[in-house]
Amino acid sequence: MSRAPVIAAIAILFSSPLSAQMSKADVMSFLDAQEERFTDVAMEIWELAEVGYMETESSALLAGELKAHGFTVERGVAGMPTAFVASYGSGSPVIGILGEFDALPGINQDRVPFRQPIEGKIAGHACGHHLYGTASSAAAIGAAEWLKQTGSPGTIRLYGTPAEEGGSGKVYMVRAGLFSDVDAVLAWHAGDQNNASPGSNLAVKSAKFRFSGLSAHAAGAPERGRSALDGVEALDFMANLMREHVPQEARIHYVITSGGSAPNVVPDFAEVYYYVRHPDPEMVRSIFDRIVSASEGAALGTGTTVEYEVIGGSYSRLPIVSLQEVVYENLQAVGGVYYDDQEWTFAEMLKETLTPDLAIETAAEIMPFEFGRTYASSDAGDVSWMVPASTLSTATWVPGTAAHSWQAIAAGGTSIGPKGMMVAAKTMALTAVDLFSDAAKLAAIKAEFAASRGEDFQYDPLLGDRDPPLDYRASVAGGR
């Protein structure tokens, strides 16, 4: 066999930008060197715990980090003051990464493995978005460094996406056309395991139903009153009856956000906040319309009036298997989360509060590659119907921890959270490098996306043409 082809192949390998200037191992080393800074950023956002559309400091912090690394940052996009787009590089392909940073109201917790709320704090990062936005920014910075060192064409773009928790921030960004030139999008989420399998979730539509009546003395002149709370309760009763007559995959849930102030005053205003979910966005529309009809019947029957405001709505996620395969391969290369002695002690103590619990060693494992469905929702679903989008979860929490729990806040506020965060950052950065480097791979991903979505697809956002509800958390945030 002639040595000439072999010598030529070696020459090509070592003259390529990837091998000569910055390998994927170099990208991981680059991120490792900045882990302390990324951890500081995540912990500052954990402390801030700003709720949807009010994440002023959290958004500015992440935007500032990206700008410091050479990104061009456009803030206040799509009519949302805390939304931003940060870009580095030029030309195609364009790879986007999603970053969230809003906290959940009504739950908070200190960094301890037993229940200990922080007095006076209105919210907490029970869904790990302090880690989400930071890891995504780190991944974008790592990918930008690869573009810089290799001189490769392409654009890395970090989308700072506010108000995921019920505010549908990404939907407004989709509606504004901010993803129209993107070739693929990478996303992840905090979790209690490392998983890059393809999967989907539930579409959702939410609204606040507001009833108005007539106030009166509840004992002295009840006949003069028309209770707005009666309207809410009548709607809730009918919605609960409806549960028997919707597909079993559907979810309907609500909370009464205003029901009056004193029992001896017939309330002239009451409000209830509804979510409707199902895997199919069109089924969500149908069930939601039935809730609207029930509200009108409730108002008619109680002598009140009703109006409603759509708060949010998002599609279910469209899975792209070929993209998930790339993410999975890189997750395997990065590996899971390993605890030191202090973290292990914390995990053992927290594990006593978890039902069901999982073996602590699970944090170091990579889950098998298999299709799955979650019963939560995310505004990233709309993005996935506009452009091929990936999903990923890493062990930022003690195995067995559920999202939206005090245990998630506690673990996410210790060194356990940032360890999982860096697994996500490295996995996404390496995936971005693959997509920049392999045009054939990216083309196959886009072809699968086109086939899965269908050529007749027409995007019609579930939240309609409403403006972003910038004040939807104002009542829980003390009017901030």
Residue pairs with C-beta under 8 A, 6 or more apart in sequence:
13 19
14 20
17 149
17 150
17 151
17 152
18 24
18 150
18 433
18 437
21 149
21 150
21 151
22 30
22 145
22 146
22 149
22 150
24 333
24 430
24 433
26 149
27 142
27 143
27 145
27 146
27 426
27 429
27 430
27 433
28 334
28 426
28 429
28 430
30 142
30 145
31 38
31 138
31 141
31 142
31 422
31 425
31 426
31 429
32 422
34 138
34 141
35 418
35 422
38 134
38 135
38 137
38 138
38 418
38 421
38 422
38 425
39 415
39 418
39 421
41 61
41 62
41 65
41 134
41 137
42 130
42 131
42 134
42 135
42 417
42 418
42 421
43 130
43 413
43 418
44 61
45 58
45 61
45 62
45 101
45 125
45 129
45 130
45 133
45 134
46 125
46 130
46 412
46 413
46 417
48 55
48 57
48 58
48 103
49 103
49 108
49 121
49 122
49 123
49 124
49 125
49 130
50 56
50 57
50 58
50 101
50 102
50 103
50 123
51 102
51 103
51 104
51 105
51 122
51 123
51 165
51 473
51 476
51 477
52 102
52 162
52 163
52 164
52 165
52 166
52 167
52 169
52 472
52 473
53 80
53 81
53 82
53 102
53 162
53 163
53 167
53 169
53 468
53 469
53 470
53 471
53 472
53 473
54 82
54 473
54 477
54 480
55 82
55 101
55 102
55 103
55 162
55 163
56 81
56 82
58 82
58 101
58 102
58 130
58 133
59 75
59 82
59 83
59 84
59 101
59 160
59 162
62 84
62 99
62 101
62 133
62 134
62 137
62 158
62 160
63 73
63 75
63 84
63 86
63 160
65 137
65 141
66 73
66 86
66 88
66 137
66 140
66 141
66 158
67 73
67 86
69 88
69 141
69 144
69 145
70 88
70 144
70 148
71 86
71 87
71 88
71 140
71 144
71 158
72 86
72 87
72 88
73 84
73 85
73 86
74 84
74 85
74 86
75 81
75 83
75 84
76 83
76 84
77 83
77 84
77 85
77 173
77 176
77 178
78 172
78 173
78 175
78 176
78 178
78 468
79 172
79 176
79 467
79 468
80 162
80 163
80 169
80 172
80 173
80 468
80 470
81 470
82 160
82 162
82 163
83 159
83 160
83 161
83 162
83 169
83 172
83 173
84 159
84 160
85 157
85 158
85 159
85 160
85 178
86 137
86 140
86 157
86 158
86 160
87 155
87 156
87 157
87 158
88 140
88 143
88 144
88 147
88 155
88 156
88 157
89 144
89 147
89 153
89 154
89 155
89 156
90 153
90 154
90 155
91 153
91 154
91 155
92 153
92 154
92 155
92 183
93 154
93 155
93 183
93 184
93 435
93 436
93 439
93 442
94 154
94 155
94 157
94 181
94 182
94 183
95 143
95 154
95 155
95 156
95 157
95 182
95 183
95 184
95 185
95 186
95 432
95 435
95 436
96 157
96 158
96 159
96 179
96 182
96 184
96 185
96 186
96 387
97 136
97 139
97 140
97 143
97 156
97 157
97 158
97 159
97 185
97 186
97 187
97 428
97 432
98 136
98 159
98 161
98 170
98 185
98 186
98 187
98 380
98 383
98 389
99 132
99 133
99 134
99 135
99 136
99 137
99 140
99 158
99 159
99 160
99 161
100 129
100 132
100 133
100 136
100 161
100 162
100 164
101 129
101 130
101 132
101 133
101 160
101 162
102 129
102 162
102 163
102 164
102 165
102 167
102 169
103 123
103 124
103 125
103 126
103 127
103 129
103 130
103 165
104 123
104 124
104 125
104 126
104 127
104 165
104 404
105 122
105 123
105 473
105 476
105 477
106 122
106 123
106 476
107 123
107 124
107 126
107 404
107 405
107 406
107 409
108 117
108 118
108 121
108 122
108 123
108 124
108 406
108 409
109 115
109 116
109 117
109 118
109 124
109 126
109 406
109 407
109 409
109 410
109 413
110 116
110 117
110 118
110 410
110 413
111 410
111 413
111 414
112 410
113 346
113 347
113 349
113 350
113 353
113 410
114 349
114 353
115 353
115 406
117 406
118 124
122 476
122 477
122 478
123 476
123 477
124 406
124 409
125 131
125 408
125 409
125 412
125 413
126 403
126 404
126 405
126 406
126 408
126 409
127 164
127 165
127 189
127 190
127 403
127 404
127 408
128 189
128 190
128 191
128 396
128 397
128 403
128 408
128 412
128 417
129 164
129 165
129 190
130 412
130 417
131 190
131 396
131 412
131 417
131 418
131 420
131 421
131 424
132 188
132 189
132 190
133 160
134 421
134 425
135 188
135 421
135 422
135 424
135 425
135 428
136 158
136 186
136 187
136 188
136 424
136 425
136 428
137 158
138 421
138 422
138 425
138 429
139 186
139 424
139 425
139 426
139 427
139 428
139 429
139 432
140 156
140 157
140 158
140 429
140 432
142 425
142 426
142 429
142 432
143 156
143 428
143 429
143 432
143 433
143 436
144 156
146 152
146 429
146 432
146 433
146 436
147 154
147 156
147 436
152 436
152 437
154 436
156 432
157 182
159 170
159 173
159 178
161 169
161 170
161 173
161 379
162 169
163 169
163 468
163 472
163 473
164 170
164 378
164 379
164 380
166 206
166 311
166 312
166 472
167 311
167 312
167 379
167 468
167 469
167 472
167 473
168 311
168 312
168 313
168 314
168 379
168 463
168 468
169 379
169 468
170 314
170 379
170 380
170 382
170 383
171 312
171 313
171 314
171 379
171 382
171 461
171 462
171 463
172 468
173 179
173 383
174 382
174 383
174 386
174 459
174 461
175 461
179 185
179 383
179 386
179 387
180 386
182 386
182 387
183 387
183 388
183 435
183 442
183 446
184 323
184 387
184 388
184 389
184 390
184 435
184 442
184 445
184 446
185 383
185 384
185 387
185 388
185 389
185 390
186 327
186 389
186 390
186 392
186 428
186 431
186 432
187 380
187 383
187 389
187 390
187 391
187 392
188 391
188 392
188 393
188 394
188 424
188 427
188 428
189 378
189 391
189 392
189 393
190 393
190 394
190 396
190 397
190 403
190 408
190 412
190 417
190 420
190 421
191 393
191 394
191 395
191 396
191 397
191 403
191 420
192 358
192 362
192 363
192 395
192 396
192 397
192 398
192 399
192 400
192 401
192 402
193 358
193 362
193 363
193 365
193 367
193 393
193 395
193 399
194 331
194 336
194 337
194 363
194 365
194 366
194 367
194 393
194 394
194 395
194 420
194 423
195 366
195 367
195 372
195 392
195 393
196 324
196 327
196 328
196 331
196 366
196 369
196 390
196 391
196 392
196 393
196 427
197 324
197 328
197 367
197 368
197 369
197 370
197 371
197 372
198 319
198 320
198 321
198 324
198 371
198 372
198 391
199 317
199 319
199 371
199 372
199 373
199 374
199 391
200 279
200 316
200 317
200 318
200 319
200 373
200 374
201 279
201 316
201 317
201 373
201 374
201 375
201 376
201 377
201 378
201 381
202 249
202 251
202 277
202 278
202 279
202 316
202 374
202 375
202 376
202 377
203 277
203 278
203 279
203 280
203 281
203 283
203 284
203 313
203 314
203 315
203 316
203 377
203 381
203 462
204 275
204 276
204 277
204 284
204 312
204 313
204 314
204 377
204 462
205 275
205 276
205 284
205 285
205 288
205 310
205 312
205 313
205 462
205 463
206 273
206 274
206 275
206 276
206 310
206 311
206 312
206 313
207 273
207 274
207 288
207 291
207 308
207 309
207 310
207 311
208 257
208 271
208 272
208 273
208 274
208 308
208 309
208 311
209 232
209 235
209 271
209 272
209 273
209 274
209 291
209 295
209 306
209 307
209 308
210 269
210 270
210 271
210 306
210 307
210 308
210 309
211 228
211 229
211 231
211 232
211 235
211 269
211 270
211 271
211 298
211 299
211 302
211 304
211 305
211 306
212 228
212 268
212 269
212 304
212 305
212 306
213 225
213 226
213 227
213 228
213 230
213 231
213 266
213 267
213 268
213 269
213 270
213 302
213 303
213 304
213 305
214 224
214 225
214 226
214 266
214 268
215 225
215 265
215 266
215 267
215 268
216 222
216 223
216 224
216 225
216 265
216 266
217 224
217 225
217 264
217 265
217 266
218 225
218 263
218 264
218 265
218 266
219 264
222 266
225 266
225 268
226 266
226 268
226 302
226 303
226 304
227 266
227 267
227 270
227 302
227 304
228 260
228 267
228 268
228 269
228 270
228 304
229 259
229 260
229 267
229 270
230 302
230 304
231 270
231 295
231 298
231 299
231 302
231 304
231 306
232 256
232 259
232 270
232 271
232 272
232 298
234 297
234 298
234 301
234 302
235 272
235 291
235 294
235 295
235 298
235 306
236 254
236 256
236 272
238 294
238 297
238 298
239 252
239 254
239 274
239 291
239 294
242 252
242 287
242 290
242 291
242 294
243 252
246 252
246 278
246 287
247 278
247 283
249 278
249 279
250 276
250 277
250 278
250 283
250 287
251 275
251 276
251 277
251 278
251 375
252 274
252 275
252 276
252 277
252 287
252 291
253 274
253 275
254 272
254 273
254 274
254 275
255 272
255 273
256 270
256 271
256 272
256 273
257 271
257 272
257 273
257 475
258 269
258 270
258 271
259 267
259 270
260 266
260 267
260 269
260 270
261 267
273 311
274 291
276 284
276 287
276 288
276 291
277 284
277 375
277 377
278 284
278 287
279 316
279 373
280 316
281 315
281 316
281 462
284 313
284 462
285 462
292 308
295 306
295 308
296 306
298 304
298 306
299 305
299 306
309 466
309 469
310 463
310 464
310 466
311 463
311 469
311 472
312 379
312 463
312 469
312 472
313 461
313 462
313 463
313 464
314 377
314 378
314 379
314 380
314 381
314 382
314 462
314 463
315 381
315 382
315 384
315 385
315 462
316 377
316 381
317 378
317 380
317 381
317 384
317 389
317 391
318 381
318 384
318 385
318 389
318 449
318 452
318 453
319 371
319 384
319 391
319 452
320 384
320 388
320 389
320 390
320 445
320 448
320 449
320 452
321 448
322 441
322 444
322 445
322 448
323 388
323 389
323 390
323 445
323 448
324 369
324 390
324 391
325 369
326 390
326 431
326 434
326 435
326 441
326 445
327 390
327 391
327 392
327 427
327 428
327 431
328 366
328 369
330 426
330 427
330 430
330 431
330 434
331 366
331 392
331 394
331 423
331 427
332 366
333 430
334 423
334 426
334 427
334 430
335 364
335 366
335 423
336 363
336 364
336 365
336 366
336 394
336 395
336 423
337 363
337 364
337 394
337 395
337 396
337 416
337 419
337 420
337 423
338 363
338 364
338 419
339 347
339 360
339 363
339 416
339 419
340 415
342 415
343 414
343 415
343 416
343 419
344 360
346 398
346 411
346 414
346 416
347 360
347 363
347 398
347 399
347 411
347 416
348 360
350 398
350 401
350 407
350 410
350 411
351 357
351 360
351 398
351 399
351 400
353 407
354 398
354 400
354 401
354 402
354 407
356 400
357 399
357 400
358 399
358 400
359 399
360 398
360 399
361 399
362 395
362 399
363 395
363 398
363 399
363 416
363 420
364 395
376 403
380 389
380 391
382 459
382 461
383 389
385 453
385 457
385 459
386 459
387 449
388 445
388 446
388 448
388 449
390 431
392 424
392 427
392 428
394 420
394 421
394 423
394 424
394 427
395 419
395 420
395 423
396 411
396 412
396 416
396 417
396 418
396 419
396 420
396 421
396 424
397 407
397 408
397 411
397 412
397 416
397 417
397 420
398 407
398 411
398 416
401 407
401 408
401 411
402 408
411 417
434 441
435 441
435 442
435 445
474 480
